[in-house]
Amino acid sequence: MENTTLLSWMAWTWPTAFFFIFVFGCIAGMGVWEYYVPGGSPRHGIFGLNTTRGDRLFITLLGSAFIFLAWLGLYGLPLWGGLVLALIWGFIVFKWV
């Protein structure tokens, strides 16, 4: 095979790989957090939902994906503005949702 790289078998790019590494790292971090500080009991937030830490992580990741897609559709590259909005969204979700 000529001109193959580690990620070429799936037509991935390094930013895509780093994104999935980040997601898996978040899930692992939540597992470690729950191991050392158990009791992610549900909390009633501003959306009217009872959410646990894992639920809030999922809402954060899902919302961030939509933020980045909207940023790409409206402004294109670079994605620094979308990153700032996604970080603010994550803070809001973990603080008040």
N, CA and C of each residue as an Amber inpcrd file, in Angstrom:
protein
   291
   0.8420000  -1.1720000   0.0000000   0.0000000   0.0000000   0.0000000
   0.8900000   1.2390000   0.0000000   0.5900000   2.1140000  -0.8590000
   1.3780000   3.3310000  -0.9320000   0.5750000   4.5220000  -0.4330000
   1.2620000   5.4590000   0.1630000   0.6570000   6.6950000   0.6720000
  -0.5040000   6.4500000   1.6350000  -0.3620000   5.4930000   2.5330000
  -1.4050000   5.2680000   3.5270000  -0.9260000   5.8130000   4.8710000
  -1.8730000   6.3080000   5.6160000  -1.5720000   6.7870000   6.9540000
  -2.4110000   6.0100000   7.9480000  -2.2170000   6.3040000   9.1980000
  -2.9200000   5.6030000  10.2650000  -4.4380000   5.7330000  10.1330000
  -4.9130000   6.8760000   9.6850000  -6.3530000   7.1130000   9.6280000
  -6.9400000   7.0440000   8.2270000  -6.1650000   6.6920000   7.2320000
  -6.6570000   6.7310000   5.8540000  -7.6660000   5.6320000   5.5460000
  -7.6790000   4.5680000   6.3120000  -8.5930000   3.4720000   6.0400000
 -10.0450000   3.8880000   6.1810000 -10.2990000   4.9700000   6.9130000
 -11.6680000   5.4100000   7.1160000 -11.8760000   6.8460000   6.6530000
 -10.9130000   7.3810000   5.9480000 -10.9770000   8.7510000   5.4280000
 -11.1860000   9.7600000   6.5360000 -10.6010000   9.5060000   7.6890000
 -10.6640000  10.4320000   8.8120000  -9.5690000  11.4660000   8.6830000
  -9.7980000  12.5660000   9.3610000  -8.7500000  13.5700000   9.4810000
  -8.3150000  13.5910000  10.9440000  -7.1790000  14.1960000  11.2050000
  -6.7130000  14.2720000  12.5840000  -7.6650000  15.0750000  13.4770000
  -8.2510000  16.1840000  13.0190000  -9.2280000  16.8670000  13.8850000
 -10.4230000  15.9840000  14.2520000 -10.8640000  15.1450000  13.3170000
 -11.9640000  14.2320000  13.6260000 -11.5380000  13.2200000  14.6800000
 -10.3420000  12.6920000  14.5250000  -9.8340000  11.7320000  15.5090000
  -9.7050000  12.3870000  16.8820000  -9.1980000  13.6120000  16.9410000
  -9.0670000  14.3020000  18.2210000 -10.4270000  14.5580000  18.8510000
 -11.4390000  14.8350000  18.0260000 -12.7890000  15.0360000  18.5520000
 -13.2750000  13.7730000  19.2580000 -13.1350000  12.6190000  18.6110000
 -13.6050000  11.3840000  19.2270000 -12.7640000  11.0100000  20.4410000
 -11.4820000  11.2890000  20.4160000 -10.6450000  11.0730000  21.5930000
 -11.1480000  11.9560000  22.7390000 -11.5240000  13.1900000  22.4270000
 -12.0700000  14.0910000  23.4370000 -13.3710000  13.5460000  24.0220000
 -14.2670000  13.0540000  23.1770000 -15.5480000  12.5120000  23.6570000
 -15.3010000  11.3060000  24.5530000 -14.4450000  10.3940000  24.1180000
 -14.1560000   9.2220000  24.9460000 -13.4610000   9.6290000  26.2410000
 -12.6200000  10.6490000  26.1830000 -11.9790000  11.1580000  27.3920000
 -12.9850000  11.7480000  28.3640000 -13.9860000  12.4550000  27.8300000
 -15.0510000  13.0000000  28.6860000 -15.8130000  11.8800000  29.3830000
 -16.1320000  10.8400000  28.6420000 -16.8660000   9.7200000  29.2260000
 -16.0130000   9.0320000  30.2880000 -14.7270000   8.8390000  30.0070000
 -13.8350000   8.2240000  30.9960000 -13.6980000   9.1240000  32.2170000
 -13.5790000  10.4230000  31.9940000 -13.4880000  11.3610000  33.1100000
 -14.7350000  11.3340000  33.9810000 -15.8930000  11.2250000  33.3520000
 -17.1310000  11.1380000  34.1280000 -17.1670000   9.8410000  34.9330000
 -16.6430000   8.7630000  34.3630000 -16.5860000   7.5000000  35.1050000
 -15.6780000   7.5960000  36.3180000 -14.5260000   8.2240000  36.1600000
 -13.6030000   8.4160000  37.2800000 -14.2330000   9.3190000  38.3270000
 -14.8700000  10.3950000  37.8850000 -15.5500000  11.3200000  38.8050000
 -16.6060000  10.5750000  39.6270000 -17.3980000   9.7600000  38.9620000
 -18.4490000   9.0180000  39.6510000 -17.8460000   7.9910000  40.6100000
 -16.7120000   7.4170000  40.2600000 -16.0590000   6.4410000  41.1360000
 -15.5840000   7.0980000  42.4310000 -14.9380000   8.2460000  42.3110000
 -14.3870000   8.9160000  43.4800000 -15.4050000   9.7670000  44.2410000
 -16.3960000  10.3030000  43.5500000 -17.4420000  11.1130000  44.2010000
 -18.7930000  10.5670000  43.7410000 -19.2100000   9.4230000  44.3390000
 -20.4910000   8.8500000  43.9070000 -21.6590000   9.7420000  44.3280000
 -22.7460000   9.5070000  43.6800000 -23.9450000  10.2410000  44.0680000
 -24.3610000  11.2790000  43.0650000 -24.2600000  10.9580000  41.8020000
 -24.7470000  11.8860000  40.7980000 -26.2540000  11.8430000  40.7560000
 -26.8640000  12.1480000  41.8900000 -28.3170000  12.0680000  41.9810000
 -28.9640000  13.1020000  41.0600000 -30.1390000  12.7970000  40.5710000
 -30.8160000  13.7260000  39.6530000 -31.0420000  15.0980000  40.2810000
 -30.9350000  16.1030000  39.4280000 -31.1310000  17.4960000  39.8440000
 -32.1560000  18.1080000  38.8930000 -33.0890000  18.8590000  39.4380000
 -34.1410000  19.4950000  38.6360000 -33.6230000  20.8520000  38.1680000
 -33.4980000  21.0170000  36.8490000 -32.8970000  22.2310000  36.3170000
 -33.8880000  23.1610000  35.6460000 -33.3470000  24.1550000  34.9490000
 -34.1720000  25.1940000  34.3400000 -35.0030000  24.6870000  33.1620000
 -34.6150000  23.5520000  32.5730000 -35.4100000  23.0040000  31.4710000
 -36.5700000  22.1580000  31.9610000 -36.6750000  21.9960000  33.2740000
 -37.7460000  21.1820000  33.8310000 -37.4460000  19.6970000  33.7650000
 -36.1860000  19.3320000  33.5760000 -35.7840000  17.9340000  33.4980000
 -35.0270000  17.5500000  34.7530000 -35.1780000  16.3060000  35.1580000
 -34.3230000  15.7590000  36.1950000 -33.1200000  15.1400000  35.4920000
 -31.9290000  15.6940000  35.7230000 -30.7400000  15.2340000  35.0220000
 -29.6530000  14.8300000  36.0040000 -28.8820000  13.8070000  35.6080000
 -27.7020000  13.3970000  36.3470000 -26.4800000  13.9820000  35.6420000
 -25.2930000  13.7140000  36.1800000 -24.0700000  14.2090000  35.5380000
 -23.9440000  13.6900000  34.1080000 -24.2300000  12.4210000  33.9270000
 -24.1390000  11.8280000  32.5920000 -25.1230000  12.4530000  31.6150000
 -26.3250000  12.7330000  32.0950000 -27.3220000  13.3990000  31.2520000
 -26.8340000  14.7770000  30.8290000 -26.2490000  15.5000000  31.7850000
 -25.7580000  16.8420000  31.4700000 -24.5860000  16.7860000  30.4950000
 -23.7360000  15.7670000  30.6130000 -22.6550000  15.5970000  29.6380000
 -23.2280000  15.3430000  28.2520000 -24.2290000  14.4670000  28.1610000
 -24.8460000  14.1710000  26.8700000 -25.4860000  15.4200000  26.2710000
 -26.2270000  16.1810000  27.0780000 -26.8580000  17.4100000  26.5970000
 -25.8010000  18.3980000  26.1240000 -24.6940000  18.4860000  26.8610000
 -23.6050000  19.3850000  26.4750000 -22.9990000  18.9790000  25.1440000
 -22.6880000  17.6870000  24.9740000 -22.0670000  17.2200000  23.7270000
 -23.0130000  17.3640000  22.5410000 -24.2770000  17.0270000  22.7490000
 -25.2530000  17.1450000  21.6650000 -25.4600000  18.6030000  21.2690000
 -25.6170000  19.4730000  22.2670000 -25.7750000  20.8990000  21.9820000
 -24.5450000  21.4840000  21.3100000 -23.3540000  21.0480000  21.7440000
 -22.1200000  21.5360000  21.1360000 -22.0180000  21.1280000  19.6710000
 -22.4600000  19.9110000  19.3580000 -22.4470000  19.4760000  17.9590000
 -23.3220000  20.3920000  17.1090000 -24.4920000  20.7280000  17.6110000
 -25.3760000  21.6270000  16.8570000 -24.8040000  23.0420000  16.7770000
 -24.1420000  23.4860000  17.8320000 -23.5060000  24.8080000  17.7950000
 -22.4360000  24.8480000  16.7100000 -21.5960000  23.8150000  16.6430000
 -20.5440000  23.7860000  15.6340000 -21.1150000  23.6820000  14.2200000
 -22.1650000  22.8890000  14.0420000 -22.7850000  22.7950000  12.7180000
 -23.3910000  24.1320000  12.3010000 -24.0490000  24.8030000  13.2300000
 -24.6220000  26.1160000  12.9230000 -23.5210000  27.1160000  12.6050000
 -22.4310000  27.0740000  13.3590000 -21.3130000  27.9850000  13.0930000
 -20.7410000  27.7420000  11.6980000 -20.5600000  26.4680000  11.3570000
 -20.0440000  26.1510000  10.0160000 -20.9900000  26.6440000   8.9340000
 -22.2920000  26.4570000   9.1430000 -23.2620000  26.8810000   8.1470000
 -23.3450000  28.3890000   7.9980000 -23.2000000  29.1140000   9.0960000
 -23.3560000  30.5680000   9.0510000 -22.0530000  31.3110000   8.7580000
 -20.9500000  30.8490000   9.3530000 -19.6990000  31.6010000   9.2590000
 -18.5660000  30.8430000   8.5880000 -18.6480000  29.5350000   8.5160000
 -17.5610000  28.7480000   7.9330000 -16.3970000  28.6190000   8.8960000
 -15.2290000  28.4320000   8.3250000 -14.0250000  28.2780000   9.1450000
 -13.4360000  29.6240000   9.4620000 -12.6770000  29.7900000  10.4900000
 -12.3200000  28.8670000  11.5710000 -13.4430000  28.7210000  12.5840000
 -13.2960000  27.7290000  13.4500000 -14.3560000  27.3830000  14.3920000
 -14.1390000  27.9260000  15.7990000 -13.2580000  28.8880000  15.9700000
 -12.9750000  29.4050000  17.3110000 -14.2080000  30.0310000  17.9550000
 -15.0140000  30.7180000  17.2020000 -16.2320000  31.3030000  17.7610000
 -17.2020000  30.2330000  18.2260000 -17.3300000  29.1740000  17.4280000
 -18.1760000  28.0600000  17.8270000 -17.6590000  27.3660000  19.0750000
 -16.3410000  27.2800000  19.1960000 -15.7530000  26.6850000  20.3950000
 -16.0820000  27.5010000  21.6330000 -15.9920000  28.8030000  21.5270000
 -16.3240000  29.6700000  22.6660000 -17.7960000  29.4830000  23.0540000
 -18.6740000  29.4640000  22.0690000 -20.1000000  29.2560000  22.3640000
 -20.3510000  27.8820000  22.9770000 -19.6630000  26.8630000  22.4880000
 -19.8390000  25.5120000  23.0250000 -19.3500000  25.4320000  24.4710000
 -18.2510000  26.1060000  24.7820000 -17.7640000  26.1070000  26.1620000
 -18.7320000  26.8330000  27.0850000 -19.2860000  27.9400000  26.6150000
 -20.2930000  28.6600000  27.4110000 -21.5200000  27.7760000  27.6130000
 -21.9480000  27.0920000  26.5490000 -23.0830000  26.1790000  26.6330000
 -22.8130000  25.0830000  27.6640000 -21.6190000  24.4970000  27.6440000
 -21.2670000  23.4570000  28.6050000 -21.3120000  23.9610000  30.0410000
 -20.8080000  25.1660000  30.2560000 -20.8520000  25.7530000  31.6020000
 -22.2960000  25.9410000  32.0550000 -23.1370000  26.4610000  31.1740000
 -24.5480000  26.6890000  31.5110000 -25.2400000  25.3750000  31.8480000
 -24.9900000  24.3490000  31.0340000 -25.6530000  23.0630000  31.2680000
 -25.2430000  22.4610000  32.6100000 -23.9390000  22.4650000  32.8950000
 -23.4990000  21.8590000  34.1390000 -23.8390000  22.7030000  35.3720000
 -24.0200000  23.9760000  35.1800000 -24.3420000  24.8510000  36.3230000
 -25.8440000  24.8700000  36.6200000 -26.6870000  24.9880000  35.6020000
 -28.1090000  25.2470000  35.8300000 -29.0830000  24.2350000  35.2660000
 -28.6420000  23.2720000  34.5010000 -29.6170000  22.3170000  33.9100000
 -29.7630000  21.0990000  34.7730000
